[in-house]
Amino acid sequence: MRLETQKKFAAGLSITSNTLVIITKIIAGHISGSISIISEAIHSLSDFLASILTFFAVTHSAEPADKEHPFGHGKYEDMSGFIEGGLIIFAGFFIIYEAASKFTSNYCIKTESMLGIYVMGFAVIANFLVSRYLFYVAKESDSVSLRADAEHLQTDIFSSLGVLLGLVLIKITGLAVLDAIIAIIVALIILRTGFSISKETLNNLLDGSIPNHDIDIIETILKQNTVVKGFKNIKGRKAGQYKDIELTLLFNPEMKLNCCHNICDQIESAVKEKLGNVNITIHAEPEK
């Protein structure tokens, strides 16, 4: 219960932080006349939408299984993470589009460029602190959506740093084209993050297998139990923070049902200790 409360607080903090950053960027972009800052405000708006999705996901994924969702609501987090990955990709392409347009225009920052520098510096610090906390809670709770939200904020840090550096260089050299070059480099980093998140969460949504490393851990636990005569059909999938695992164990045909049940309980506990949040279904068969 403590982790669920912490997850909701982290998601709420992300919403509040993004709201503040968006407002300051819009004001600074309007006053300074900086297109890159306004573009960053739109990027932060995608962060805000991602934070809303994350709050929705962690709230509903914590609900217990019911008649309509007998396997729980963990997929809400994977769905949220997949959409957030798409938002990151969109933001990356948008920044590239905006940066490319500057090469064909007489772009310049007309007034109050120092205001933009201060605001982008504030955005970097705020997003760094909030993203660190989100990464911490995501690791503790194994939350896909919180980690995606943290990754989203981290891309905002990179893009804000890029814009900040561009504003400083423009202030020093007067070459506005430097802003566009840095923005494109940052956008490529953002796109890489977005595609990585989308790939992982899509795999979970399509019930892709858990990592081979997890399967190896399960097999090691089974091999260490001398009572188990063999095993087969190890399958696993991930739904939000939970891993659903199914396997078949082979026992001596003469072994009593109660003994088989106790061994299965021991193996289940050992797997949960190694892999964390796990739901295990074990089928017992006599050794042939």
Secondary structure as UniProt FT lines:
FT   HELIX           2..32
FT   HELIX           35..61
FT   TURN            70..71
FT   HELIX           75..103
FT   TURN            104..106
FT   HELIX           113..141
FT   HELIX           144..173
FT   HELIX           177..205
FT   TURN            206..207
FT   HELIX           212..224
FT   TURN            226..227
FT   STRAND          230..239
FT   TURN            240..241
FT   STRAND          242..251
FT   TURN            253..254
FT   HELIX           257..275
FT   STRAND          278..286
//
